[in-house]
Amino acid sequence: QVRPVESGGGLVHPGGSLRLSCADSGSSSSIYTMGWYRRPPGKQRALVASITSFGTTTTTDSVKGRFTISRDNAKNAVSLQMNSLKPEDTAVYYCNTIPPTVINGKEYWGQGTQVTVSS
């Protein structure tokens, strides 16, 4: 089972950049479609970017052209490069399989990494 561990968040000014990283502390994630999700304050968690095991990517319209998802299958790692950040990108960001990993009948989520975009 994939057990993602996210890192790389922080406080950044509007227009700035961050690179989030996701390492798999469980079994190999290289065979799975992986995604970056985010949960803004007071809102539901939602998928923002995905990448298949072959490298095909998708991004939601709100981040298209600004966020790039990538992966290194040899390292079981997934990254999210975020450029031209906006205040509305403020959220806790999570990586996970698509659909999310299930362990003992429940969705498994890591702690996530906080991204705050503010001047």
PAFI-229785 format. One record per residue: residue number from 1; residue in three letters; x, y, z of N, C-alpha, C, O in turn. Coordinates in steps of 0.2 Angstrom, whole numbers. Example, Ala and Ser with C-alpha at 12.3 -4.5 7.8 and 13.67 -1.06 7.14 Angstrom:
BEGIN
(1; ala; (66; -28; 39); (62; -22; 39); (66; -16; 39); (71; -17; 42))
(2; ser; (64; -11; 35); (68; -5; 36); (64; 0; 39); (67; 6; 40))
% end
This chain:
BEGIN
(1; gln; (4; -6; 0); (0; 0; 0); (4; 6; 0); (10; 6; 3))
(2; val; (2; 11; -4); (6; 18; -4); (4; 22; 2); (-2; 22; 4))
(3; arg; (9; 24; 5); (9; 28; 11); (13; 35; 10); (19; 35; 11))
(4; pro; (9; 40; 7); (13; 46; 5); (15; 50; 11); (11; 51; 16))
(5; val; (21; 53; 10); (23; 58; 14); (25; 65; 11); (29; 65; 6))
(6; glu; (21; 70; 12); (22; 76; 8); (27; 81; 12); (27; 81; 18))
(7; ser; (30; 85; 8); (34; 91; 11); (35; 96; 6); (33; 96; 0))
(8; gly; (38; 102; 8); (39; 107; 3); (35; 113; 4); (36; 118; 0))
(9; gly; (30; 113; 8); (25; 119; 8); (28; 124; 12); (34; 124; 15))
(10; gly; (25; 130; 13); (27; 136; 16); (23; 142; 15); (18; 142; 12))
(11; leu; (26; 148; 17); (23; 154; 15); (26; 158; 10); (32; 158; 9))
(12; val; (22; 160; 5); (25; 163; -1); (21; 169; -3); (15; 169; -2))
(13; his; (24; 174; -6); (20; 180; -9); (17; 178; -15); (19; 174; -19))
(14; pro; (11; 182; -16); (8; 181; -23); (13; 182; -29); (17; 186; -29))
(15; gly; (13; 177; -34); (17; 177; -39); (23; 173; -38); (27; 172; -43))
(16; gly; (24; 170; -32); (30; 166; -30); (29; 159; -32); (24; 157; -35))
(17; ser; (34; 155; -31); (34; 148; -33); (36; 143; -27); (39; 145; -22))
(18; leu; (33; 137; -27); (35; 132; -22); (35; 126; -26); (32; 125; -31))
(19; arg; (39; 121; -23); (39; 114; -26); (38; 109; -21); (42; 109; -16))
(20; leu; (32; 106; -21); (30; 101; -16); (33; 94; -18); (34; 92; -24))
(21; ser; (35; 90; -13); (37; 83; -15); (33; 78; -11); (31; 79; -5))
(22; cys; (33; 72; -14); (29; 67; -11); (33; 60; -11); (35; 58; -17))
(23; ala; (35; 58; -5); (39; 51; -5); (34; 46; -3); (29; 47; 1))
(24; asp; (35; 40; -5); (31; 34; -3); (34; 30; 2); (39; 27; 1))
(25; ser; (31; 30; 8); (34; 26; 13); (32; 19; 14); (34; 15; 18))
(26; gly; (27; 17; 9); (25; 11; 9); (27; 7; 3); (33; 7; 2))
(27; ser; (23; 3; 0); (25; -1; -6); (26; 4; -12); (25; 10; -12))
(28; ser; (29; 1; -17); (30; 5; -23); (24; 9; -26); (19; 6; -27))
(29; ser; (25; 15; -27); (20; 19; -30); (20; 20; -37); (16; 23; -41))
(30; ser; (26; 17; -40); (27; 18; -47); (22; 15; -52); (21; 18; -58))
(31; ile; (18; 10; -50); (13; 7; -54); (6; 11; -54); (2; 9; -58))
(32; tyr; (5; 16; -49); (-1; 19; -48); (-1; 26; -52); (4; 29; -52))
(33; thr; (-8; 28; -54); (-9; 34; -55); (-9; 38; -49); (-12; 37; -44))
(34; met; (-5; 44; -49); (-4; 48; -42); (-7; 55; -44); (-7; 57; -49))
(35; gly; (-9; 58; -38); (-12; 64; -39); (-10; 69; -33); (-8; 66; -28))
(36; trp; (-10; 75; -34); (-10; 80; -29); (-17; 83; -28); (-20; 85; -33))
(37; tyr; (-19; 83; -22); (-25; 86; -20); (-24; 92; -15); (-18; 93; -13))
(38; arg; (-29; 96; -14); (-28; 101; -9); (-35; 103; -6); (-40; 101; -9))
(39; arg; (-34; 105; 0); (-40; 107; 4); (-39; 114; 7); (-36; 115; 11))
(40; pro; (-43; 119; 3); (-43; 126; 6); (-46; 126; 12); (-50; 122; 14))
(41; pro; (-45; 132; 16); (-48; 133; 22); (-56; 133; 21); (-59; 136; 17))
(42; gly; (-59; 128; 25); (-67; 128; 25); (-70; 125; 19); (-76; 125; 18))
(43; lys; (-66; 122; 15); (-68; 118; 9); (-66; 111; 9); (-62; 109; 13))
(44; gln; (-69; 108; 4); (-68; 101; 3); (-61; 99; 0); (-59; 104; -4))
(45; arg; (-58; 94; 1); (-52; 92; -3); (-54; 90; -10); (-59; 87; -11))
(46; ala; (-50; 92; -15); (-51; 91; -22); (-44; 90; -25); (-39; 92; -23))
(47; leu; (-45; 86; -31); (-39; 84; -35); (-37; 90; -39); (-41; 94; -42))
(48; val; (-31; 92; -39); (-28; 97; -44); (-24; 95; -49); (-23; 98; -54))
(49; ala; (-21; 89; -49); (-16; 87; -54); (-15; 79; -53); (-15; 77; -48))
(50; ser; (-14; 76; -59); (-13; 69; -59); (-8; 67; -64); (-7; 71; -68))
(51; ile; (-5; 61; -63); (0; 58; -67); (0; 51; -67); (0; 48; -62))
(52; thr; (-1; 48; -73); (-1; 41; -74); (6; 38; -73); (11; 41; -73))
(53; ser; (6; 31; -72); (13; 28; -72); (17; 29; -78); (23; 28; -78))
(54; phe; (14; 30; -83); (17; 32; -90); (19; 39; -91); (23; 41; -95))
(55; gly; (17; 43; -86); (18; 50; -87); (13; 55; -90); (15; 61; -91))
(56; thr; (7; 52; -91); (2; 57; -94); (-1; 61; -88); (-3; 58; -83))
(57; thr; (-1; 67; -89); (-3; 72; -84); (-10; 76; -86); (-12; 76; -91))
(58; thr; (-13; 77; -80); (-19; 82; -81); (-19; 87; -75); (-16; 86; -70))
(59; thr; (-22; 93; -76); (-22; 98; -71); (-29; 101; -71); (-32; 101; -77))
(60; thr; (-32; 103; -66); (-38; 106; -66); (-37; 113; -68); (-32; 116; -68))
(61; asp; (-43; 116; -71); (-43; 122; -75); (-40; 128; -70); (-36; 132; -73))
(62; ser; (-41; 128; -64); (-39; 134; -60); (-31; 134; -59); (-29; 139; -57))
(63; val; (-28; 129; -61); (-20; 129; -60); (-17; 127; -66); (-11; 127; -67))
(64; lys; (-21; 126; -72); (-18; 125; -78); (-13; 130; -80); (-14; 136; -80))
(65; gly; (-7; 128; -83); (-2; 133; -85); (2; 136; -79); (7; 139; -80))
(66; arg; (0; 134; -73); (4; 137; -67); (7; 131; -63); (13; 132; -61))
(67; phe; (4; 125; -63); (6; 120; -59); (8; 114; -64); (5; 113; -69))
(68; thr; (14; 111; -62); (16; 105; -66); (18; 99; -61); (21; 100; -57))
(69; ile; (14; 94; -63); (16; 87; -59); (21; 83; -63); (21; 83; -69))
(70; ser; (25; 80; -59); (30; 75; -62); (31; 70; -57); (29; 70; -51))
(71; arg; (35; 65; -60); (36; 59; -55); (43; 56; -57); (45; 57; -63))
(72; asp; (46; 52; -52); (52; 49; -53); (51; 42; -51); (51; 40; -45))
(73; asn; (49; 37; -55); (47; 30; -53); (52; 27; -50); (51; 23; -45))
(74; ala; (59; 28; -52); (64; 25; -48); (65; 26; -41); (67; 22; -37))
(75; lys; (62; 32; -39); (63; 35; -32); (56; 34; -29); (55; 37; -23))
(76; asn; (51; 32; -32); (44; 32; -29); (42; 39; -27); (39; 40; -21))
(77; ala; (43; 44; -31); (42; 51; -29); (38; 54; -34); (39; 53; -40))
(78; val; (34; 59; -32); (30; 63; -36); (31; 70; -33); (31; 72; -27))
(79; ser; (31; 75; -38); (32; 82; -37); (27; 86; -40); (23; 84; -44))
(80; leu; (26; 92; -37); (21; 97; -40); (25; 104; -39); (26; 107; -34))
(81; gln; (27; 106; -45); (30; 113; -46); (24; 118; -47); (20; 118; -51))
(82; met; (24; 123; -42); (19; 128; -42); (22; 135; -44); (26; 137; -40))
(83; asn; (20; 138; -49); (22; 144; -51); (16; 149; -51); (10; 147; -51))
(84; ser; (18; 156; -51); (13; 161; -51); (7; 160; -46); (1; 160; -48))
(85; leu; (9; 159; -40); (5; 157; -35); (0; 163; -33); (2; 168; -33))
(86; lys; (-6; 161; -32); (-11; 166; -30); (-14; 165; -23); (-13; 159; -20))
(87; pro; (-17; 170; -20); (-20; 168; -13); (-25; 163; -13); (-25; 159; -8))
(88; glu; (-28; 162; -18); (-33; 156; -18); (-30; 149; -19); (-34; 144; -18))
(89; asp; (-23; 149; -20); (-20; 143; -19); (-18; 140; -12); (-16; 135; -11))
(90; thr; (-20; 145; -7); (-19; 143; 0); (-23; 137; 1); (-29; 137; 1))
(91; ala; (-19; 132; 4); (-23; 126; 6); (-18; 121; 9); (-12; 122; 9))
(92; val; (-20; 115; 12); (-16; 110; 13); (-16; 105; 7); (-21; 103; 5))
(93; tyr; (-10; 103; 5); (-9; 99; -1); (-7; 92; 1); (-3; 91; 6))
(94; tyr; (-10; 88; -2); (-9; 80; -1); (-7; 77; -7); (-10; 79; -13))
(95; cys; (-3; 72; -7); (-3; 67; -13); (-6; 61; -11); (-6; 59; -5))
(96; asn; (-8; 57; -16); (-11; 51; -15); (-12; 47; -21); (-11; 50; -27))
(97; thr; (-14; 41; -21); (-16; 37; -27); (-23; 40; -29); (-26; 43; -26))
(98; ile; (-24; 38; -36); (-31; 40; -38); (-34; 33; -40); (-31; 30; -45))
(99; pro; (-39; 31; -37); (-42; 34; -31); (-38; 33; -25); (-33; 30; -25))
(100; pro; (-40; 37; -19); (-35; 37; -14); (-34; 30; -11); (-38; 25; -11))
(101; thr; (-28; 29; -8); (-26; 23; -4); (-32; 21; 1); (-34; 25; 5))
(102; val; (-33; 15; 2); (-38; 12; 7); (-34; 7; 11); (-31; 2; 8))
(103; ile; (-34; 8; 17); (-31; 4; 22); (-36; 2; 28); (-39; 7; 31))
(104; asn; (-37; -4; 29); (-42; -7; 33); (-49; -3; 32); (-52; -2; 37))
(105; gly; (-51; -3; 26); (-57; 0; 25); (-58; 7; 25); (-64; 10; 24))
(106; lys; (-53; 11; 26); (-53; 18; 27); (-48; 21; 22); (-43; 19; 21))
(107; glu; (-50; 27; 19); (-45; 31; 15); (-39; 33; 19); (-40; 35; 25))
(108; tyr; (-33; 32; 17); (-27; 34; 20); (-25; 41; 17); (-24; 41; 11))
(109; trp; (-24; 45; 22); (-21; 52; 20); (-15; 53; 24); (-15; 52; 30))
(110; gly; (-10; 56; 21); (-4; 58; 25); (-6; 65; 29); (-12; 67; 28))
(111; gln; (-1; 68; 32); (-2; 74; 35); (-3; 80; 31); (-6; 85; 33))
(112; gly; (-1; 79; 25); (-1; 85; 20); (4; 90; 21); (8; 90; 26))
(113; thr; (5; 95; 17); (9; 101; 18); (6; 107; 17); (2; 108; 12))
(114; gln; (6; 112; 21); (3; 118; 21); (6; 123; 16); (12; 124; 16))
(115; val; (2; 126; 12); (4; 131; 7); (0; 137; 8); (-6; 137; 8))
(116; thr; (4; 143; 10); (0; 149; 11); (3; 154; 7); (9; 156; 7))
(117; val; (-2; 157; 3); (0; 163; -2); (-3; 169; 1); (-9; 170; 1))
(118; ser; (2; 174; 3); (-1; 180; 6); (5; 185; 5); (11; 184; 6))
(119; ser; (3; 191; 5); (7; 197; 5); (8; 199; 12); (12; 204; 13))
% end
